[in-house]
């Protein structure tokens, strides 16, 4: 089972997106012996990434400032 959740914490000057990916009920988890492309990409893009390789399931927590991103209705429709 995979559980995905997120919240947005209002903050100044930028709100914080908190994203969690939690796996449970699968095969036992072992930490990787090397960093793959996905982990390298996460660490390059996000400044606050926590990866936990617990025996009962993998968990990834990401906190990311959202900044003052604004979209016009036209941008959202074409995006």
Biopython code that builds the backbone (N, CA, C, O; Angstrom):
import numpy as np
from Bio.PDB.StructureBuilder import StructureBuilder

atoms = [
    (1, "UNK", "N", (0.842, -1.167, 0.000)),
    (1, "UNK", "CA", (0.000, 0.000, 0.000)),
    (1, "UNK", "C", (0.897, 1.244, 0.000)),
    (1, "UNK", "O", (1.927, 1.293, 0.672)),
    (2, "UNK", "N", (0.477, 2.226, -0.763)),
    (2, "UNK", "CA", (1.176, 3.506, -0.802)),
    (2, "UNK", "C", (0.201, 4.585, -0.340)),
    (2, "UNK", "O", (-0.925, 4.674, -0.829)),
    (3, "UNK", "N", (0.648, 5.390, 0.598)),
    (3, "UNK", "CA", (-0.146, 6.515, 1.083)),
    (3, "UNK", "C", (0.592, 7.799, 0.740)),
    (3, "UNK", "O", (1.757, 7.969, 1.098)),
    (4, "UNK", "N", (-0.092, 8.701, 0.045)),
    (4, "UNK", "CA", (0.489, 9.983, -0.350)),
    (4, "UNK", "C", (-0.334, 11.086, 0.304)),
    (4, "UNK", "O", (-1.564, 11.075, 0.238)),
    (5, "UNK", "N", (0.345, 12.027, 0.928)),
    (5, "UNK", "CA", (-0.360, 13.158, 1.536)),
    (5, "UNK", "C", (0.483, 14.413, 1.397)),
    (5, "UNK", "O", (1.700, 14.350, 1.220)),
    (6, "UNK", "N", (-0.192, 15.561, 1.483)),
    (6, "UNK", "CA", (0.512, 16.824, 1.429)),
    (6, "UNK", "C", (-0.309, 17.892, 2.143)),
    (6, "UNK", "O", (-1.531, 17.799, 2.259)),
    (7, "UNK", "N", (0.396, 18.891, 2.609)),
    (7, "UNK", "CA", (-0.235, 20.057, 3.210)),
    (7, "UNK", "C", (0.532, 21.286, 2.746)),
    (7, "UNK", "O", (1.686, 21.200, 2.327)),
    (8, "UNK", "N", (-0.128, 22.416, 2.828)),
    (8, "UNK", "CA", (0.527, 23.691, 2.542)),
    (8, "UNK", "C", (0.446, 24.519, 3.808)),
    (8, "UNK", "O", (-0.637, 24.798, 4.322)),
    (9, "UNK", "N", (1.612, 24.908, 4.303)),
    (9, "UNK", "CA", (1.697, 25.723, 5.507)),
    (9, "UNK", "C", (1.930, 27.168, 5.097)),
    (9, "UNK", "O", (2.983, 27.494, 4.548)),
    (10, "UNK", "N", (0.954, 28.042, 5.357)),
    (10, "UNK", "CA", (1.164, 29.449, 5.028)),
    (10, "UNK", "C", (2.314, 30.013, 5.857)),
    (10, "UNK", "O", (2.405, 29.764, 7.059)),
    (11, "UNK", "N", (3.165, 30.755, 5.223)),
    (11, "UNK", "CA", (4.347, 31.292, 5.882)),
    (11, "UNK", "C", (4.793, 32.518, 5.104)),
    (11, "UNK", "O", (4.419, 32.685, 3.943)),
    (12, "UNK", "N", (5.565, 33.352, 5.714)),
    (12, "UNK", "CA", (6.119, 34.499, 5.004)),
    (12, "UNK", "C", (7.607, 34.346, 4.884)),
    (12, "UNK", "O", (8.226, 33.948, 5.871)),
    (13, "UNK", "N", (8.224, 34.616, 3.795)),
    (13, "UNK", "CA", (7.702, 35.159, 2.554)),
    (13, "UNK", "C", (7.125, 34.101, 1.621)),
    (13, "UNK", "O", (6.502, 34.456, 0.620)),
    (14, "UNK", "N", (7.310, 32.815, 1.911)),
    (14, "UNK", "CA", (6.807, 31.766, 1.021)),
    (14, "UNK", "C", (6.112, 30.681, 1.827)),
    (14, "UNK", "O", (6.565, 30.316, 2.912)),
    (15, "UNK", "N", (5.014, 30.169, 1.293)),
    (15, "UNK", "CA", (4.348, 29.032, 1.914)),
    (15, "UNK", "C", (5.203, 27.790, 1.715)),
    (15, "UNK", "O", (6.042, 27.744, 0.815)),
    (16, "UNK", "N", (4.988, 26.781, 2.558)),
    (16, "UNK", "CA", (5.770, 25.548, 2.492)),
    (16, "UNK", "C", (4.847, 24.393, 2.107)),
    (16, "UNK", "O", (3.819, 24.169, 2.746)),
    (17, "UNK", "N", (5.221, 23.672, 1.068)),
    (17, "UNK", "CA", (4.542, 22.443, 0.696)),
    (17, "UNK", "C", (5.230, 21.299, 1.420)),
    (17, "UNK", "O", (6.442, 21.127, 1.290)),
    (18, "UNK", "N", (4.480, 20.519, 2.176)),
    (18, "UNK", "CA", (5.007, 19.324, 2.845)),
    (18, "UNK", "C", (4.349, 18.111, 2.209)),
    (18, "UNK", "O", (3.131, 17.945, 2.274)),
    (19, "UNK", "N", (5.167, 17.265, 1.594)),
    (19, "UNK", "CA", (4.715, 16.100, 0.833)),
    (19, "UNK", "C", (5.273, 14.841, 1.485)),
    (19, "UNK", "O", (6.453, 14.789, 1.831)),
    (20, "UNK", "N", (4.425, 13.825, 1.652)),
    (20, "UNK", "CA", (4.863, 12.547, 2.238)),
    (20, "UNK", "C", (4.422, 11.389, 1.349)),
    (20, "UNK", "O", (3.282, 11.338, 0.886)),
    (21, "UNK", "N", (5.348, 10.467, 1.121)),
    (21, "UNK", "CA", (5.096, 9.214, 0.405)),
    (21, "UNK", "C", (5.454, 8.099, 1.380)),
    (21, "UNK", "O", (6.606, 7.995, 1.802)),
    (22, "UNK", "N", (4.486, 7.266, 1.743)),
    (22, "UNK", "CA", (4.712, 6.189, 2.719)),
    (22, "UNK", "C", (4.271, 4.864, 2.114)),
    (22, "UNK", "O", (3.124, 4.713, 1.693)),
    (23, "UNK", "N", (5.193, 3.902, 2.075)),
    (23, "UNK", "CA", (4.878, 2.552, 1.596)),
    (23, "UNK", "C", (4.769, 1.617, 2.791)),
    (23, "UNK", "O", (5.549, 1.714, 3.739)),
    (24, "UNK", "N", (3.786, 0.701, 2.742)),
    (24, "UNK", "CA", (3.605, -0.296, 3.805)),
    (24, "UNK", "C", (3.090, -1.597, 3.200)),
    (24, "UNK", "O", (2.438, -1.602, 2.156)),
    (25, "UNK", "N", (3.399, -2.697, 3.879)),
    (25, "UNK", "CA", (2.838, -3.983, 3.481)),
    (25, "UNK", "C", (3.533, -4.667, 2.324)),
    (25, "UNK", "O", (3.054, -5.695, 1.846)),
    (26, "UNK", "N", (4.636, -4.133, 1.867)),
    (26, "UNK", "CA", (5.376, -4.750, 0.769)),
    (26, "UNK", "C", (6.510, -5.601, 1.307)),
    (26, "UNK", "O", (6.551, -5.911, 2.498)),
    (27, "UNK", "N", (7.415, -5.973, 0.445)),
    (27, "UNK", "CA", (8.573, -6.745, 0.896)),
    (27, "UNK", "C", (9.459, -5.908, 1.814)),
    (27, "UNK", "O", (9.371, -4.680, 1.797)),
    (28, "UNK", "N", (10.308, -6.547, 2.612)),
    (28, "UNK", "CA", (11.215, -5.788, 3.484)),
    (28, "UNK", "C", (12.078, -4.817, 2.662)),
    (28, "UNK", "O", (12.471, -5.110, 1.532)),
    (29, "UNK", "N", (12.356, -3.667, 3.258)),
    (29, "UNK", "CA", (13.101, -2.605, 2.574)),
    (29, "UNK", "C", (14.531, -2.574, 3.092)),
    (29, "UNK", "O", (14.777, -2.686, 4.293)),
    (30, "UNK", "N", (15.465, -2.422, 2.164)),
    (30, "UNK", "CA", (16.878, -2.244, 2.517)),
    (30, "UNK", "C", (17.360, -0.932, 1.927)),
    (30, "UNK", "O", (16.973, -0.589, 0.810)),
    (31, "UNK", "N", (18.195, -0.188, 2.641)),
    (31, "UNK", "CA", (18.749, 1.037, 2.060)),
    (31, "UNK", "C", (19.556, 0.710, 0.803)),
    (31, "UNK", "O", (20.218, -0.326, 0.741)),
    (32, "UNK", "N", (19.501, 1.594, -0.202)),
    (32, "UNK", "CA", (20.259, 1.333, -1.429)),
    (32, "UNK", "C", (21.765, 1.442, -1.169)),
    (32, "UNK", "O", (22.197, 2.098, -0.221)),
    (33, "UNK", "N", (22.547, 0.794, -2.020)),
    (33, "UNK", "CA", (24.002, 0.865, -1.891)),
    (33, "UNK", "C", (24.572, 2.073, -2.641)),
    (33, "UNK", "O", (25.727, 2.447, -2.434)),
    (34, "UNK", "N", (23.759, 2.685, -3.516)),
    (34, "UNK", "CA", (24.182, 3.892, -4.228)),
    (34, "UNK", "C", (22.968, 4.779, -4.438)),
    (34, "UNK", "O", (21.827, 4.330, -4.325)),
    (35, "UNK", "N", (23.230, 6.054, -4.747)),
    (35, "UNK", "CA", (22.145, 6.978, -5.057)),
    (35, "UNK", "C", (21.797, 6.884, -6.524)),
    (35, "UNK", "O", (22.660, 7.054, -7.385)),
    (36, "UNK", "N", (20.533, 6.613, -6.817)),
    (36, "UNK", "CA", (20.075, 6.564, -8.195)),
    (36, "UNK", "C", (19.711, 7.949, -8.709)),
    (36, "UNK", "O", (19.808, 8.940, -7.985)),
    (37, "UNK", "N", (19.292, 8.003, -9.969)),
    (37, "UNK", "CA", (18.957, 9.274, -10.605)),
    (37, "UNK", "C", (17.810, 9.976, -9.871)),
    (37, "UNK", "O", (17.866, 11.190, -9.671)),
    (38, "UNK", "N", (16.773, 9.236, -9.467)),
    (38, "UNK", "CA", (15.627, 9.838, -8.786)),
    (38, "UNK", "C", (16.027, 10.523, -7.492)),
    (38, "UNK", "O", (15.579, 11.635, -7.215)),
    (39, "UNK", "N", (16.861, 9.874, -6.700)),
    (39, "UNK", "CA", (17.320, 10.462, -5.438)),
    (39, "UNK", "C", (18.187, 11.686, -5.700)),
    (39, "UNK", "O", (18.057, 12.698, -5.011)),
    (40, "UNK", "N", (19.062, 11.601, -6.681)),
    (40, "UNK", "CA", (19.904, 12.749, -7.024)),
    (40, "UNK", "C", (19.058, 13.929, -7.492)),
    (40, "UNK", "O", (19.338, 15.075, -7.140)),
    (41, "UNK", "N", (18.027, 13.652, -8.283)),
    (41, "UNK", "CA", (17.147, 14.710, -8.776)),
    (41, "UNK", "C", (16.378, 15.355, -7.618)),
    (41, "UNK", "O", (16.300, 16.581, -7.534)),
    (42, "UNK", "N", (15.816, 14.541, -6.734)),
    (42, "UNK", "CA", (15.111, 15.079, -5.560)),
    (42, "UNK", "C", (16.008, 15.990, -4.735)),
    (42, "UNK", "O", (15.603, 17.086, -4.349)),
    (43, "UNK", "N", (17.218, 15.537, -4.466)),
    (43, "UNK", "CA", (18.148, 16.331, -3.658)),
    (43, "UNK", "C", (18.602, 17.604, -4.366)),
    (43, "UNK", "O", (18.907, 18.600, -3.709)),
    (44, "UNK", "N", (18.652, 17.584, -5.687)),
    (44, "UNK", "CA", (19.054, 18.773, -6.436)),
    (44, "UNK", "C", (17.936, 19.813, -6.491)),
    (44, "UNK", "O", (18.198, 21.015, -6.460)),
    (45, "UNK", "N", (16.703, 19.350, -6.571)),
    (45, "UNK", "CA", (15.565, 20.256, -6.725)),
    (45, "UNK", "C", (15.008, 20.719, -5.378)),
    (45, "UNK", "O", (14.578, 21.865, -5.240)),
    (46, "UNK", "N", (15.016, 19.837, -4.403)),
    (46, "UNK", "CA", (14.412, 20.131, -3.100)),
    (46, "UNK", "C", (15.499, 20.218, -2.032)),
    (46, "UNK", "O", (16.364, 19.347, -1.942)),
    (47, "UNK", "N", (15.446, 21.258, -1.240)),
    (47, "UNK", "CA", (16.485, 21.445, -0.224)),
    (47, "UNK", "C", (16.238, 20.624, 1.034)),
    (47, "UNK", "O", (17.166, 20.400, 1.812)),
    (48, "UNK", "N", (15.002, 20.171, 1.251)),
    (48, "UNK", "CA", (14.678, 19.426, 2.470)),
    (48, "UNK", "C", (14.001, 18.106, 2.113)),
    (48, "UNK", "O", (12.776, 18.038, 2.013)),
    (49, "UNK", "N", (14.803, 17.058, 1.922)),
    (49, "UNK", "CA", (14.301, 15.727, 1.580)),
    (49, "UNK", "C", (14.786, 14.743, 2.637)),
    (49, "UNK", "O", (15.973, 14.698, 2.958)),
    (50, "UNK", "N", (13.862, 13.959, 3.173)),
    (50, "UNK", "CA", (14.232, 12.915, 4.138)),
    (50, "UNK", "C", (13.741, 11.576, 3.616)),
    (50, "UNK", "O", (12.548, 11.394, 3.375)),
    (51, "UNK", "N", (14.665, 10.641, 3.444)),
    (51, "UNK", "CA", (14.344, 9.298, 2.982)),
    (51, "UNK", "C", (14.602, 8.323, 4.124)),
    (51, "UNK", "O", (15.683, 8.320, 4.715)),
    (52, "UNK", "N", (13.606, 7.496, 4.432)),
    (52, "UNK", "CA", (13.738, 6.520, 5.509)),
    (52, "UNK", "C", (13.473, 5.127, 4.940)),
    (52, "UNK", "O", (12.428, 4.873, 4.341)),
    (53, "UNK", "N", (14.429, 4.244, 5.137)),
    (53, "UNK", "CA", (14.330, 2.880, 4.628)),
    (53, "UNK", "C", (14.055, 1.935, 5.795)),
    (53, "UNK", "O", (14.891, 1.095, 6.128)),
    (54, "UNK", "N", (12.882, 2.072, 6.414)),
    (54, "UNK", "CA", (12.508, 1.201, 7.530)),
    (54, "UNK", "C", (12.172, -0.183, 6.978)),
    (54, "UNK", "O", (11.720, -0.305, 5.840)),
    (55, "UNK", "N", (12.387, -1.206, 7.768)),
    (55, "UNK", "CA", (12.131, -2.581, 7.335)),
    (55, "UNK", "C", (10.684, -2.765, 6.889)),
    (55, "UNK", "O", (10.416, -3.516, 5.952)),
    (56, "UNK", "N", (9.746, -2.082, 7.556)),
    (56, "UNK", "CA", (8.324, -2.264, 7.236)),
    (56, "UNK", "C", (7.833, -1.373, 6.100)),
    (56, "UNK", "O", (6.665, -1.463, 5.722)),
    (57, "UNK", "N", (8.699, -0.506, 5.539)),
    (57, "UNK", "CA", (8.282, 0.306, 4.405)),
    (57, "UNK", "C", (9.106, 1.568, 4.231)),
    (57, "UNK", "O", (9.635, 2.128, 5.192)),
    (58, "UNK", "N", (9.201, 1.993, 3.003)),
    (58, "UNK", "CA", (9.948, 3.197, 2.635)),
    (58, "UNK", "C", (9.094, 4.424, 2.900)),
    (58, "UNK", "O", (7.874, 4.377, 2.740)),
    (59, "UNK", "N", (9.729, 5.540, 3.310)),
    (59, "UNK", "CA", (9.050, 6.809, 3.526)),
    (59, "UNK", "C", (9.906, 7.942, 2.983)),
    (59, "UNK", "O", (11.121, 7.972, 3.182)),
    (60, "UNK", "N", (9.257, 8.874, 2.295)),
    (60, "UNK", "CA", (9.916, 10.059, 1.764)),
    (60, "UNK", "C", (9.136, 11.286, 2.228)),
    (60, "UNK", "O", (7.933, 11.389, 1.990)),
    (61, "UNK", "N", (9.821, 12.209, 2.887)),
    (61, "UNK", "CA", (9.240, 13.477, 3.317)),
    (61, "UNK", "C", (9.967, 14.601, 2.604)),
    (61, "UNK", "O", (11.197, 14.661, 2.617)),
    (62, "UNK", "N", (9.206, 15.494, 1.979)),
    (62, "UNK", "CA", (9.779, 16.619, 1.252)),
    (62, "UNK", "C", (9.110, 17.896, 1.746)),
    (62, "UNK", "O", (7.886, 17.957, 1.865)),
    (63, "UNK", "N", (9.910, 18.909, 2.033)),
    (63, "UNK", "CA", (9.394, 20.241, 2.347)),
    (63, "UNK", "C", (9.981, 21.194, 1.311)),
    (63, "UNK", "O", (11.189, 21.213, 1.078)),
    (64, "UNK", "N", (9.104, 21.985, 0.695)),
    (64, "UNK", "CA", (9.557, 22.850, -0.391)),
    (64, "UNK", "C", (8.855, 24.203, -0.303)),
    (64, "UNK", "O", (7.627, 24.257, -0.228)),
    (65, "UNK", "N", (9.620, 25.296, -0.311)),
    (65, "UNK", "CA", (8.976, 26.611, -0.341)),
    (65, "UNK", "C", (8.288, 26.822, -1.691)),
    (65, "UNK", "O", (8.847, 26.504, -2.741)),
    (66, "UNK", "N", (7.078, 27.359, -1.648)),
    (66, "UNK", "CA", (6.322, 27.564, -2.880)),
    (66, "UNK", "C", (6.604, 28.916, -3.509)),
    (66, "UNK", "O", (6.434, 29.067, -4.718)),
    (67, "UNK", "N", (7.025, 29.894, -2.740)),
    (67, "UNK", "CA", (7.329, 31.200, -3.289)),
    (67, "UNK", "C", (6.082, 31.943, -3.702)),
    (67, "UNK", "O", (4.966, 31.567, -3.343)),
    (68, "UNK", "N", (6.280, 32.970, -4.438)),
    (68, "UNK", "CA", (5.176, 33.826, -4.875)),
    (68, "UNK", "C", (4.831, 33.519, -6.323)),
    (68, "UNK", "O", (4.801, 34.418, -7.164)),
    (69, "UNK", "N", (4.575, 32.267, -6.611)),
    (69, "UNK", "CA", (4.236, 31.855, -7.974)),
    (69, "UNK", "C", (2.782, 32.230, -8.237)),
    (69, "UNK", "O", (1.892, 31.891, -7.457)),
    (70, "UNK", "N", (2.554, 32.928, -9.334)),
    (70, "UNK", "CA", (1.199, 33.307, -9.702)),
    (70, "UNK", "C", (0.962, 32.876, -11.133)),
    (70, "UNK", "O", (1.825, 33.028, -11.996)),
    (71, "UNK", "N", (-0.228, 32.332, -11.373)),
    (71, "UNK", "CA", (-0.595, 31.891, -12.703)),
    (71, "UNK", "C", (-1.847, 32.624, -13.156)),
    (71, "UNK", "O", (-2.786, 32.817, -12.384)),
    (72, "UNK", "N", (-1.847, 33.024, -14.409)),
    (72, "UNK", "CA", (-3.058, 33.604, -14.976)),
    (72, "UNK", "C", (-3.972, 32.457, -15.401)),
    (72, "UNK", "O", (-3.492, 31.338, -15.580)),
    (73, "UNK", "N", (-5.268, 32.697, -15.567)),
    (73, "UNK", "CA", (-6.175, 31.631, -16.031)),
    (73, "UNK", "C", (-5.721, 31.027, -17.352)),
    (73, "UNK", "O", (-5.902, 29.830, -17.575)),
    (74, "UNK", "N", (-5.118, 31.856, -18.258)),
    (74, "UNK", "CA", (-4.652, 31.345, -19.533)),
    (74, "UNK", "C", (-3.506, 30.354, -19.343)),
    (74, "UNK", "O", (-3.454, 29.336, -20.033)),
    (75, "UNK", "N", (-2.592, 30.634, -18.422)),
    (75, "UNK", "CA", (-1.460, 29.743, -18.158)),
    (75, "UNK", "C", (-1.956, 28.408, -17.630)),
    (75, "UNK", "O", (-1.484, 27.355, -18.057)),
    (76, "UNK", "N", (-2.912, 28.447, -16.699)),
    (76, "UNK", "CA", (-3.431, 27.207, -16.114)),
    (76, "UNK", "C", (-4.168, 26.383, -17.162)),
    (76, "UNK", "O", (-4.076, 25.155, -17.149)),
    (77, "UNK", "N", (-4.893, 27.024, -18.062)),
    (77, "UNK", "CA", (-5.647, 26.303, -19.084)),
    (77, "UNK", "C", (-4.732, 25.637, -20.097)),
    (77, "UNK", "O", (-5.049, 24.558, -20.597)),
    (78, "UNK", "N", (-3.595, 26.266, -20.410)),
    (78, "UNK", "CA", (-2.689, 25.701, -21.413)),
    (78, "UNK", "C", (-1.656, 24.767, -20.825)),
    (78, "UNK", "O", (-0.997, 24.035, -21.564)),
    (79, "UNK", "N", (-1.495, 24.775, -19.485)),
    (79, "UNK", "CA", (-0.443, 24.045, -18.819)),
    (79, "UNK", "C", (-0.602, 22.603, -18.805)),
    (79, "UNK", "O", (0.244, 21.893, -18.261)),
]
sb = StructureBuilder()
sb.init_structure("model")
sb.init_model(0)
sb.init_chain("A")
sb.init_seg("    ")
for serial, (resi, resn, name, xyz) in enumerate(atoms, 1):
    if name == "N":
        sb.init_residue(resn, " ", resi, " ")
    sb.init_atom(name, np.array(xyz, "f"), 0.0, 1.0, " ", f" {name:<3s}", serial, name[0])
structure = sb.get_structure()
